[in-house]
Amino acid sequence: MHISRRKILKGLALGIPALQLHPFLAFEKTNHSVTAGIDYASNIFFAPGPFEPTRASLRSYQIPGWFRDAKFGIWAHWGNQSAIEAGDWYARNMYMQGHKQYVYHVEKYGHPSKFGYKDTIPLWKAEKFDPDYLLGLYKKAGAQYFMTMGVHHDNFDLWNSKHNKWNSVNMGPKKDIVGMFGKAAKKHGLKFGISDHLWITYKWFSTSKGSDKEGPYAGIPYDGADPKYFDFYGKCEEVFSKRLDWNENGIPESWRKHWFDRMKDLVDTYDPDLLYCDGPMPFEEHGLNLLAHLYNKSAAKNGGITQAVYTSKRPEDGDAGNGICVFDVERGVVESIWPKTWQTDTCIGDWHYNRDRVGKYKSVKTVIDLLVDIVSRNGNLMLNFPLPASGMPDSDELNVLDGITRWMAVNGEGIYGTRPWKIFGAGPLTDVAKNEKEVNSATQFNESKRKTFSYEDIRFTAKNKSLFAFFMGWPEGEDKKVIVKPLAANSTHKIGSVENVELLGHGKVNFTRDEKGLKIALPKQKPCDHAFALKIDGTDLI
């Protein structure tokens, strides 16, 4: 839901300090005036540049070429909740009696009225954290950009925050996680992203103020109800326990402003190439100011051209759909070729590390199939490898990384820098293409419905004058052939001649072409283990 937008004049120069507010304490807006580009009520400042903090102005945003070319990024969805190694949303669910994470917490640490989430912070040591080593692995695996978590719903900042004492420099590992990752990304030549999950924290963390409904601790408030810790757990008066109210209703102006201050601090201090939002762009007025600030700062250092990316999970009613940012799909894939470059964010296991999921990660085939399918639809894949508390990936994660590394070494030419072809694919698992206006938030979380691709499933990409056709499995039997039906001699896709076909990792292969399709004779040995790429050259193929 959008709040009313106030008219804000063009911002002043960078470097003006923002008012530091504790979250959740002020609930009423005050009357105010706007003078000389400063909104004194909310104390919002945005960098000068080509963008005003309005949707009309921000619609002129163009997705930068580096992001369109990158195709593959890796994410470290790693924070204090990883200290427990018991999965995602631990900080919320440990306060919900009967939830498995509540049961685990009580058995391991004690009742949350006595040992709350704040008390888990000293447990996170990050004793093996080596960002240089990690970014070296990720680059070798083919990642073109890397993203660290900035702050999750647990309100714990992973940088030396100016506006929140609950951060990883003051306590816990006592490390500037964001800064250390950013330095390593720059060293390895990777674009650097930061994820923001903060906006919904006001409601998300409300479970910390509840109490058990039954048993020996019934009615005894959890530690989040203690006013001493309202600056961490918040002051939400309603406890959203059974179902999270995932909208902006009831979130006070003080929290909206505090969110902006912390995000602006991230942008000003670490200069990210990408800022990811876990949800829609929040808090219309403040969100638009943040986008204008991010884009204008980027333009100032790039000759007037914005090279920054902001992602939103709302395509249909104003964010990505109206072109002000990049559309992000969580654990899902859009159903046709999206008109502008978009991104899937997903994970090989749980978002936060879960020791019970070790050995149950996505297979290398699943990851590669997902990557190729996404790229064929004009998307990028941002893949999370959840780090354990120590900061060192487990052996199964390293095996998945190794499989991706080996595949990319053979097939990267058909991935990086490509653009979608006339259609994204062919074969039995080709979804029915939909009008771009029908692609909406239903695409979120649809990856669980995916079926296993076979050699009959084809996905296309294009680069320069070459067409790449990935067949997603290797045919069995002695006579190994694949047929690319959309390239038939009588194709409706209005293509010219096929003059040369190369199997990446092998070399030239023989082919024939008739009314049934382009028929490829394959070698006996596979050039890699998954998703095999044909590089097709000729006339008028693209």
C-alpha positions in Angstrom: 0.0 0.0 0.0 1.3 3.4 -0.9 1.3 6.3 1.5 0.6 9.9 0.4 3.5 11.4 -1.5 4.6 14.8 -0.3 6.1 17.2 -2.8 9.9 17.3 -2.2 12.2 19.8 -3.9 15.5 18.9 -5.3 18.0 17.7 -2.7 21.2 19.4 -1.6 24.7 18.1 -2.0 26.0 14.9 -0.4 27.4 14.7 3.0 24.7 16.5 5.1 24.3 14.4 8.3 21.0 12.8 8.8 19.1 13.1 12.1 19.6 9.9 14.2 16.3 8.5 15.5 15.6 5.4 17.5 13.0 3.3 15.8 9.4 2.9 16.9 9.3 5.8 19.4 7.6 8.5 17.5 4.1 7.7 16.2 2.7 11.0 15.0 3.6 13.1 11.9 4.2 16.8 12.6 3.3 19.8 10.5 6.2 21.0 8.5 7.4 23.1 5.6 9.8 22.4 2.8 12.6 25.0 2.3 15.7 25.0 0.2 15.2 21.3 -0.8 15.0 20.0 2.8 12.0 18.3 4.3 12.5 19.3 7.9 9.9 16.9 9.3 11.5 13.8 7.9 15.0 15.4 7.4 15.4 13.7 4.0 18.3 14.6 1.7 19.0 13.1 -1.7 21.9 13.6 -4.0 21.5 16.1 -6.8 21.4 14.7 -10.3 19.2 13.7 -13.2 16.5 12.1 -11.1 13.8 13.7 -8.9 12.1 11.5 -6.2 9.0 11.0 -8.3 7.8 8.1 -10.4 7.5 10.3 -13.4 11.2 11.2 -13.2 12.4 7.8 -12.2 10.7 6.2 -15.3 13.6 7.5 -17.4 15.9 5.0 -15.5 17.7 2.6 -17.8 19.0 -0.8 -16.6 22.8 -0.6 -16.9 24.6 -2.8 -19.4 26.8 -4.5 -16.8 23.7 -6.0 -15.2 22.2 -7.0 -18.5 25.4 -8.8 -19.4 26.2 -10.3 -16.0 23.6 -13.1 -15.9 24.9 -14.8 -12.7 25.5 -13.5 -9.2 26.2 -15.1 -5.8 24.7 -14.0 -2.5 25.8 -14.5 1.0 22.5 -14.5 2.9 24.5 -14.5 6.2 23.9 -12.8 9.5 23.3 -13.3 13.2 20.5 -15.8 12.6 23.2 -18.0 11.0 24.8 -18.3 14.4 22.1 -20.8 15.4 22.3 -22.8 12.1 18.7 -23.7 12.4 17.2 -22.1 9.3 15.5 -18.9 8.2 13.3 -16.6 10.2 14.7 -18.0 13.5 14.5 -14.6 15.2 10.8 -14.5 14.7 9.8 -18.1 15.0 11.7 -18.7 18.3 9.0 -16.6 19.9 6.1 -18.7 18.5 5.2 -21.5 21.0 4.9 -24.8 19.2 7.1 -23.8 16.2 10.0 -26.2 15.7 12.5 -23.3 16.1 10.8 -22.3 19.4 11.1 -25.9 20.6 14.8 -26.0 19.5 15.5 -22.7 21.3 13.9 -23.7 24.6 15.8 -27.0 24.6 19.1 -25.5 23.6 19.2 -22.1 25.2 16.2 -21.7 27.5 12.9 -20.0 27.5 12.7 -16.8 25.4 11.6 -14.7 28.4 15.0 -15.5 29.9 17.2 -16.0 26.8 16.0 -14.0 23.9 17.2 -13.4 20.4 19.4 -10.5 21.7 21.3 -13.1 23.8 22.2 -15.1 20.7 24.3 -12.2 19.3 27.5 -13.1 21.3 27.3 -16.7 19.9 28.1 -15.4 16.3 31.9 -15.4 16.1 32.5 -15.6 12.3 35.8 -17.1 13.3 36.6 -18.5 9.8 35.3 -15.6 7.8 37.6 -14.9 4.8 35.9 -12.7 2.2 38.9 -12.8 -0.1 38.8 -16.6 -0.2 35.0 -16.6 -0.7 35.0 -14.0 -3.5 37.8 -15.9 -5.2 35.6 -19.0 -5.2 32.6 -17.2 -6.4 34.4 -15.5 -9.3 35.9 -18.8 -10.3 32.4 -20.3 -10.4 31.4 -17.6 -12.9 29.7 -15.0 -10.8 29.8 -11.5 -12.3 28.4 -9.8 -9.2 28.2 -10.6 -5.5 25.7 -9.6 -2.9 26.0 -9.5 0.9 23.2 -9.1 3.3 23.0 -5.6 4.8 20.3 -6.2 7.4 17.7 -8.9 7.7 14.3 -8.7 9.4 16.1 -9.2 12.7 17.1 -5.5 12.8 20.8 -6.4 13.2 23.0 -4.3 10.8 26.1 -6.0 9.3 28.0 -2.8 9.1 29.3 0.0 11.3 25.8 1.6 11.4 25.4 5.3 12.3 21.8 4.8 13.2 21.6 1.4 15.0 23.9 0.3 17.9 22.8 -3.3 17.2 25.4 -4.1 14.6 28.1 -6.5 13.8 30.9 -4.0 14.5 29.7 -3.3 18.1 28.8 -6.8 19.0 28.8 -10.4 17.8 31.7 -11.0 15.4 32.8 -7.4 15.8 33.5 -7.2 12.1 32.3 -4.9 9.3 30.8 -7.7 7.2 29.5 -5.4 4.5 32.7 -3.4 4.3 34.9 -6.5 4.2 32.8 -8.1 1.5 32.8 -4.9 -0.5 36.6 -4.6 -0.4 37.0 -8.2 -1.5 34.4 -7.8 -4.4 36.4 -4.8 -5.7 39.7 -6.7 -5.5 38.2 -9.6 -7.6 36.5 -7.3 -10.1 32.9 -8.2 -9.1 30.0 -5.8 -9.0 28.9 -5.4 -5.4 25.3 -5.6 -4.0 23.7 -5.2 -0.6 20.4 -6.7 0.4 17.8 -4.8 2.6 15.1 -6.7 4.5 14.4 -4.0 7.0 11.2 -2.3 6.1 8.9 -5.0 7.5 10.9 -5.5 10.7 8.4 -3.4 12.6 5.8 -6.1 12.3 8.0 -9.1 11.7 9.7 -8.8 15.1 6.4 -8.3 17.0 6.4 -11.9 18.1 9.1 -11.0 20.6 6.5 -9.2 22.7 4.2 -12.1 23.0 4.1 -14.9 25.6 3.3 -18.6 25.9 -0.4 -19.5 25.7 0.0 -22.5 27.9 2.5 -24.4 30.1 4.6 -23.2 33.0 5.6 -19.9 31.3 2.0 -19.0 30.2 1.5 -15.3 30.2 5.1 -14.4 31.0 6.2 -11.9 28.4 9.1 -12.6 26.1 12.2 -10.4 26.4 11.0 -8.2 23.5 8.3 -6.7 25.8 11.0 -5.2 28.0 11.1 -1.4 27.2 14.9 -1.5 27.6 15.1 -3.4 24.3 12.6 -1.5 22.2 15.4 0.0 20.2 16.1 -3.6 19.0 12.7 -5.4 19.0 10.6 -2.4 18.3 7.4 -1.1 19.8 4.7 -2.6 17.6 1.7 -2.9 19.9 0.0 -5.7 17.9 1.6 -9.1 17.9 1.5 -10.7 14.4 2.2 -14.3 15.3 0.1 -16.7 13.3 0.3 -14.7 10.0 2.6 -11.8 9.2 0.7 -8.7 8.0 2.9 -8.1 5.0 2.0 -4.5 4.2 2.7 -1.0 5.4 -0.5 -0.4 7.4 0.2 0.7 10.9 3.9 1.3 10.4 4.7 4.7 12.0 6.4 7.6 10.3 9.3 7.3 12.7 10.1 3.8 11.4 9.8 4.9 7.8 12.3 7.7 8.4 14.6 5.4 10.3 14.6 2.9 7.5 15.6 5.7 5.0 18.4 6.9 7.3 19.9 3.4 7.5 19.6 2.7 3.8 21.1 6.1 3.0 24.0 5.3 5.3 24.6 2.1 3.4 24.6 3.8 0.1 26.8 6.7 1.2 29.3 4.5 3.0 29.6 1.5 0.7 28.5 2.8 -2.7 26.8 -0.5 -3.8 26.3 -1.3 -7.5 23.1 -3.0 -6.5 20.6 -2.5 -3.7 18.1 -5.4 -3.2 14.8 -4.9 -1.5 13.1 -7.9 0.0 9.6 -6.9 -1.1 8.2 -3.9 -3.0 9.9 -0.5 -2.8 8.6 0.5 0.6 7.2 3.8 2.0 6.5 5.6 -1.2 7.9 9.0 -0.2 11.0 7.7 1.4 11.5 4.9 -1.1 11.4 7.3 -4.0 14.0 9.5 -2.2 16.2 6.5 -1.7 16.0 5.6 -5.4 16.8 9.1 -6.5 19.7 9.3 -4.1 21.1 5.9 -5.2 20.8 6.7 -8.9 22.1 10.3 -8.7 25.1 9.3 -6.7 25.9 6.6 -9.3 25.4 9.1 -12.2 27.8 11.6 -10.5 30.7 9.2 -10.6 29.9 7.7 -14.0 29.8 10.7 -16.3 26.1 11.4 -15.8 25.0 7.8 -16.5 23.5 5.8 -13.7 25.1 2.4 -13.3 23.3 1.4 -10.1 20.5 -1.2 -9.8 17.6 -1.3 -7.4 15.4 -4.4 -7.3 11.7 -4.7 -6.3 9.4 -7.7 -6.1 6.4 -5.6 -7.3 6.1 -5.7 -11.1 2.5 -4.9 -11.8 1.5 -1.7 -10.1 4.3 0.8 -10.1 7.9 -0.3 -9.4 9.5 -2.6 -12.0 6.4 -2.6 -14.2 6.7 1.2 -14.6 10.4 1.0 -15.2 11.9 2.7 -12.1 13.9 -0.3 -11.1 14.6 -4.1 -11.8 12.0 -6.7 -11.2 13.1 -9.5 -8.7 11.4 -12.9 -8.4 12.0 -14.9 -5.2 12.4 -18.6 -5.9 10.6 -18.4 -9.2 10.8 -17.7 -12.9 8.6 -15.4 -15.1 6.5 -17.2 -17.6 7.8 -15.6 -20.8 10.5 -13.3 -22.0 10.3 -10.3 -19.7 10.7 -7.0 -21.7 13.5 -5.7 -19.4 16.2 -7.6 -17.6 14.9 -9.1 -14.4 16.4 -11.3 -11.6 15.6 -14.5 -9.8 16.9 -14.8 -6.3 17.0 -18.3 -4.9 19.0 -20.5 -2.6 20.6 -24.0 -2.8 19.0 -24.7 0.6 17.4 -22.6 3.4 18.0 -18.8 3.2 19.9 -18.9 6.5 22.1 -21.8 7.1 20.4 -24.9 8.4 22.5 -27.9 9.5 19.5 -30.2 8.9 19.6 -29.3 5.2 23.3 -30.3 4.6 23.3 -33.0 1.9 19.8 -31.9 0.7 20.9 -28.9 -1.4 19.8 -28.2 -5.0 21.8 -30.4 -7.4 24.3 -28.9 -9.9 21.8 -29.9 -12.7 19.0 -28.1 -10.9 21.1 -24.9 -10.6 22.3 -25.0 -14.2 18.9 -25.8 -15.6 17.5 -22.9 -13.7 20.2 -20.5 -14.8 19.8 -21.4 -18.5 16.0 -21.1 -18.3 16.2 -17.7 -16.6 18.8 -16.3 -19.0 16.6 -17.5 -22.0 13.8 -15.3 -20.6 16.0 -12.2 -20.2 16.8 -12.8 -16.6 19.7 -13.0 -14.2 20.2 -15.6 -11.4 21.3 -14.5 -7.9 22.1 -17.7 -6.1 22.5 -17.8 -2.3 25.1 -20.1 -0.7 24.1 -19.9 3.0 27.2 -19.7 5.1 27.5 -21.5 8.5 28.1 -19.4 11.6 31.9 -19.7 11.1 31.8 -18.1 7.6 33.3 -21.1 5.8 31.0 -23.1 3.3 30.5 -26.7 4.1 31.8 -29.5 1.8 28.5 -30.0 0.0 28.3 -26.3 -0.8 31.8 -26.4 -2.2 30.8 -29.4 -4.4 27.9 -27.5 -5.9 30.2 -24.5 -6.5 32.7 -26.8 -8.2 30.1 -28.2 -10.5 29.0 -24.7 -11.5 32.6 -23.8 -12.1 33.3 -26.7 -14.4 30.1 -26.0 -16.4 30.7 -22.3 -16.8 34.2 -23.0 -18.1 32.6 -24.8 -21.1 29.4 -22.9 -21.6 29.9 -19.4 -20.4 30.0 -18.0 -24.0 26.3 -18.8 -24.4 25.4 -17.1 -21.1 27.4 -13.9 -20.5 26.4 -10.9 -22.6 23.6 -12.7 -24.3 20.1 -11.4 -25.1 16.9 -13.4 -25.5 16.0 -14.7 -28.9 12.6 -14.6 -30.6 11.3 -17.3 -28.2 12.9 -18.5 -25.0 12.5 -22.2 -25.7 10.9 -25.2 -27.2 10.0 -28.7 -26.0 7.7 -30.5 -23.6 8.4 -28.2 -20.7 8.0 -24.9 -22.5 5.5 -22.9 -20.6 2.7 -21.2 -22.6 3.9 -17.7 -23.3 1.8 -15.0 -21.7 1.4 -11.3 -22.5 3.9 -9.3 -20.4 1.0 -7.6 -18.6 -0.1 -11.0 -17.2 3.3 -11.7 -15.7 2.7 -10.6 -12.1 3.5 -11.5 -8.5 2.2 -15.1 -9.0 5.6 -15.9 -10.4 7.1 -15.5 -6.9 7.9 -18.9 -5.3 6.9 -21.0 -8.3 10.3 -22.9 -8.6 8.9 -25.9 -6.5 6.5 -26.6 -9.5 9.4 -27.1 -11.9 9.9 -30.5 -13.6 13.2 -32.0 -14.7 14.3 -31.0 -18.1 15.4 -33.6 -20.8 17.3 -33.4 -24.1 14.0 -32.5 -25.8 13.8 -29.2 -23.9 15.6 -26.4 -25.7 16.4 -22.9 -24.4 17.8 -20.1 -26.6 20.1 -17.2 -26.1 21.7 -14.8 -28.7 24.8 -12.8 -28.9 26.2 -10.7 -31.8 25.1 -12.8 -34.8 25.3 -16.2 -33.1 22.3 -18.2 -31.8 22.8 -20.5 -28.8 20.5 -23.5 -28.4 20.9 -25.3 -25.1 19.5 -28.8 -25.0 18.9 -29.6 -21.4 19.9 -33.3 -21.3 22.0 -35.8 -23.2 20.1 -38.3 -25.3 20.7 -42.0 -24.6 21.5 -44.8 -27.1 24.1 -45.1 -29.8 22.5 -42.8 -32.3 22.7 -39.5 -30.4 20.8 -36.7 -32.1 18.8 -33.7 -31.1 16.3 -31.8 -33.1 15.9 -28.0 -32.8 12.4 -27.7 -34.2 12.1 -23.9 -34.2 14.9 -23.8 -36.7 13.1 -25.9 -39.3 13.5 -25.0 -42.9 9.9 -23.7 -42.9 10.1 -22.0 -39.6 7.6 -19.3 -38.7 10.3 -17.3 -37.0 11.6 -15.9 -40.2 15.2 -17.0 -40.1 17.8 -17.4 -42.8 20.4 -20.1 -43.4 22.3 -22.2 -41.0 25.9 -22.5 -42.0 27.8 -23.7 -39.0 27.0 -25.5 -35.8 29.5 -26.0 -32.9 28.9 -27.9 -29.7 30.7 -25.8 -27.0 33.4 -27.8 -25.3 33.7 -30.1 -28.4 33.8 -28.3 -31.7 32.0 -28.5 -35.0 29.2 -31.1 -35.4 27.3 -32.3 -38.4 23.8 -31.1 -39.1 20.9 -31.3 -41.5 17.9 -29.1 -41.8 14.5 -29.9 -43.1 10.8 -29.2 -42.4 11.1 -31.0 -39.0 13.9 -28.9 -37.7 17.7 -28.5 -37.4 19.0 -32.1 -36.7 22.3 -32.3 -34.9 24.5 -35.4 -34.8 26.3 -35.5 -31.4 29.6 -37.0 -30.5 29.8 -40.1 -28.3 31.4 -38.1 -25.4 29.6 -35.4 -23.5 31.6 -32.1 -23.3 30.2 -31.4 -19.8 27.6 -32.8 -17.4 24.6 -30.6 -17.9 22.7 -28.3 -20.3 24.7 -28.6 -23.6 25.1 -25.5 -25.8 25.0 -25.4 -29.6 26.5 -22.3 -31.1 24.7 -21.8 -34.4 25.9 -19.3 -37.1 24.4 -18.4 -40.4 22.5 -15.6 -42.0 19.5 -13.7 -40.5 19.3 -16.0 -37.4 18.9 -13.3 -34.8 
